[in-house]
Amino acid sequence: MSGIFTDEYLARPLPHESVDVHLAPLRRPEIDGAVRSLTRGMILPEGLRMARGTYRRQRLLVPTRFVFGRQDRYWNEQIMALVCRHPQRYAERAEFAYVDEAAHFVTDDAPNAVADLALDWFAHAG
């Protein structure tokens, strides 16, 4: 599980102590079992439904800001420009925000920038 905390996903390495804190709950069998059950029973099937276009004819009605790290290998600004060229077709109000010097785990790479984006969104989304 510690592989998700490698350079492939992070813009800056996390200290081993921080990785241990993130992974500590998964060392408890009841939490690990719940996470596995949630992943297998909801997250993966829902991801497959989205990939197959199940929701293509539905619109997102809740104002939403999606935040990505510019250094994210899988969901960076260039990829999102291809994947979601016309967000207004699928959402009443959706915005994409990108954080410099952050990768996949944007909240770990740039917690202050994410907090600022969230506070700004809450102040202006209404």
C-alpha positions as CSV (number, residue, x, y, z in Angstrom):
1,M,0.0,0.0,0.0
2,S,2.9,2.4,0.5
3,G,3.4,2.4,-3.2
4,I,0.8,5.1,-3.6
5,F,3.1,7.4,-1.7
6,T,5.9,7.2,-4.3
7,D,7.1,9.9,-6.7
8,E,4.5,8.7,-9.3
9,Y,1.8,10.2,-7.1
10,L,3.5,13.0,-5.1
11,A,5.2,16.1,-6.2
12,R,7.3,16.0,-3.1
13,P,8.2,12.9,-1.0
14,L,6.3,12.6,2.3
15,P,8.3,11.9,5.4
16,H,8.1,8.2,6.4
17,E,6.3,9.3,9.6
18,S,3.5,10.9,7.5
19,V,3.1,7.8,5.4
20,D,2.9,5.7,8.5
21,V,0.1,7.9,9.9
22,H,-1.8,7.6,6.6
23,L,-1.5,3.8,6.6
24,A,-1.9,3.1,10.3
25,P,-5.7,2.7,10.2
26,L,-5.4,0.1,7.5
27,R,-3.3,-2.1,9.9
28,R,-6.5,-2.6,11.9
29,P,-8.4,-5.5,10.3
30,E,-11.9,-4.0,10.8
31,I,-10.9,-0.8,9.0
32,D,-8.9,-2.6,6.3
33,G,-12.0,-4.8,5.7
34,A,-14.3,-1.9,5.5
35,V,-12.1,0.0,3.1
36,R,-11.7,-3.1,0.9
37,S,-15.5,-3.7,1.0
38,L,-16.2,-0.1,0.0
39,T,-13.6,-0.2,-2.8
40,R,-14.9,-3.4,-4.2
41,G,-18.6,-2.8,-3.6
42,M,-19.0,0.8,-4.5
43,I,-15.9,2.7,-5.8
44,L,-14.8,0.3,-8.5
45,P,-18.3,-0.6,-9.8
46,E,-19.2,3.1,-9.8
47,G,-16.0,3.9,-11.7
48,L,-16.9,1.3,-14.3
49,R,-20.4,2.8,-14.6
50,M,-18.9,6.2,-15.2
51,A,-16.4,4.9,-17.7
52,R,-19.2,3.2,-19.7
53,G,-21.2,6.4,-19.9
54,T,-24.0,5.5,-17.6
55,Y,-24.5,9.1,-16.5
56,R,-23.8,10.7,-19.9
57,R,-27.4,12.0,-20.2
58,Q,-27.6,13.4,-16.6
59,R,-26.4,16.8,-15.5
60,L,-24.5,17.6,-12.3
61,L,-26.7,20.3,-10.6
62,V,-24.6,21.1,-7.6
63,P,-21.9,23.8,-8.1
64,T,-18.6,21.9,-8.0
65,R,-15.0,22.7,-8.1
66,F,-12.6,19.9,-9.1
67,V,-9.0,20.4,-7.9
68,F,-6.1,18.7,-9.4
69,G,-2.3,18.9,-9.1
70,R,-0.6,20.2,-12.2
71,Q,2.1,17.5,-11.8
72,D,-0.5,14.7,-11.5
73,R,0.5,12.0,-13.9
74,Y,-3.0,10.9,-14.6
75,W,-5.3,13.9,-14.1
76,N,-3.3,16.9,-15.0
77,E,-4.5,20.0,-16.9
78,Q,-3.6,18.6,-20.3
79,I,-5.5,15.3,-19.8
80,M,-8.5,17.0,-18.3
81,A,-8.7,19.3,-21.3
82,L,-9.1,16.2,-23.5
83,V,-11.4,14.2,-21.1
84,C,-13.8,17.0,-20.3
85,R,-13.7,19.5,-23.1
86,H,-17.1,21.0,-22.5
87,P,-18.1,20.7,-18.8
88,Q,-21.1,22.9,-19.3
89,R,-22.7,20.1,-21.3
90,Y,-22.7,17.9,-18.2
91,A,-22.9,20.4,-15.3
92,E,-24.8,23.5,-14.4
93,R,-21.6,25.0,-12.8
94,A,-18.4,23.1,-12.7
95,E,-14.9,24.6,-12.5
96,F,-11.5,23.0,-12.7
97,A,-8.7,24.4,-10.5
98,Y,-5.1,23.3,-10.7
99,V,-2.4,23.6,-8.1
100,D,1.2,24.2,-9.0
101,E,3.8,21.9,-7.4
102,A,1.2,19.3,-6.5
103,A,0.5,15.8,-8.0
104,H,-2.2,13.2,-7.4
105,F,-2.4,13.7,-3.6
106,V,-2.9,17.4,-4.0
107,T,-4.0,17.8,-0.3
108,D,-0.7,16.3,0.9
109,D,1.5,18.3,-1.6
110,A,-0.2,21.6,-1.1
111,P,-2.7,21.7,1.8
112,N,-2.8,25.5,2.1
113,A,-3.5,26.0,-1.6
114,V,-6.4,23.4,-1.4
115,A,-7.8,25.1,1.7
116,D,-7.6,28.5,0.0
117,L,-9.4,27.1,-3.1
118,A,-12.1,25.5,-0.9
119,L,-12.7,28.7,1.2
120,D,-12.8,30.8,-2.0
121,W,-15.4,28.3,-3.5
122,F,-17.6,28.3,-0.4
123,A,-17.5,32.1,-0.4
124,H,-18.5,32.5,-4.0
125,A,-20.4,29.3,-5.1
126,G,-23.8,30.5,-4.0
